[in-house]
Amino acid sequence: MSLDNFQMADALVIELYKDSLIDLDEKQNVTKSLKISSQGYLGEYKKKILIPVTDATAAHLADAPMQQLTGILNACQLSFTDIALLNVNGWSDEAMLEQIDHLEPEIIICFTDLILQQLQLPSPEKYKIYKQANRTIVWSSALTELPSDKTQRLQLWDCLQKIFLKQ
């Protein structure tokens, strides 16, 4: 295996080299580091935004989907400080619902249909905003599918603008 084409997700580079890449002066914003909570999610969850995904290849999310998610968060003026990225691959239905109840998210952006089915939404449709028990819920295709489908990307962007950018 050659290291000639080795690439890392932007978020991982920031985390690994947060203290050594540049010397920040006091006027610059220091990017919050990615943190893995004791509850198993990635992020600091300050805005109570839960992003469940399913990825059997990584602890949280593989590099390409992680880059896709980072771009989506940036476009919504969010970061990993604001969210909890939760990989529910292999979780039981009960464990997923228990974790959601425990976290009490205000916004759920599902990049997996597993949790959406468990939330028992009436006739769930992708790219439709649902309100349920003080939660806003959007269901999207998996992050691995979005880059190849412009229509789905636009539909997701429309929903995210309505939620985060208050058009």
Rosetta blueprint (number, residue, H / E / L):
1 M L
2 S L
3 L L
4 D L
5 N L
6 F L
7 Q L
8 M L
9 A L
10 D H
11 A H
12 L H
13 V H
14 I H
15 E H
16 L H
17 Y L
18 K L
19 D L
20 S L
21 L L
22 I L
23 D L
24 L L
25 D L
26 E L
27 K L
28 Q L
29 N L
30 V L
31 T L
32 K L
33 S L
34 L L
35 K L
36 I E
37 S L
38 S L
39 Q L
40 G L
41 Y L
42 L E
43 G L
44 E L
45 Y L
46 K L
47 K L
48 K L
49 I E
50 L E
51 I E
52 P E
53 V E
54 T L
55 D L
56 A L
57 T L
58 A L
59 A L
60 H L
61 L L
62 A L
63 D H
64 A H
65 P H
66 M H
67 Q H
68 Q H
69 L H
70 T H
71 G H
72 I H
73 L H
74 N H
75 A H
76 C L
77 Q L
78 L L
79 S L
80 F L
81 T L
82 D L
83 I E
84 A E
85 L E
86 L E
87 N E
88 V L
89 N L
90 G L
91 W L
92 S L
93 D H
94 E H
95 A H
96 M H
97 L H
98 E H
99 Q H
100 I H
101 D H
102 H H
103 L H
104 E L
105 P L
106 E L
107 I E
108 I E
109 I E
110 C E
111 F L
112 T L
113 D H
114 L H
115 I H
116 L H
117 Q H
118 Q H
119 L L
120 Q L
121 L L
122 P L
123 S L
124 P L
125 E L
126 K L
127 Y L
128 K L
129 I E
130 Y E
131 K E
132 Q E
133 A L
134 N L
135 R E
136 T E
137 I E
138 V E
139 W E
140 S L
141 S L
142 A L
143 L L
144 T L
145 E L
146 L H
147 P H
148 S H
149 D L
150 K H
151 T H
152 Q H
153 R H
154 L H
155 Q H
156 L H
157 W H
158 D H
159 C H
160 L H
161 Q H
162 K H
163 I H
164 F H
165 L H
166 K L
167 Q L
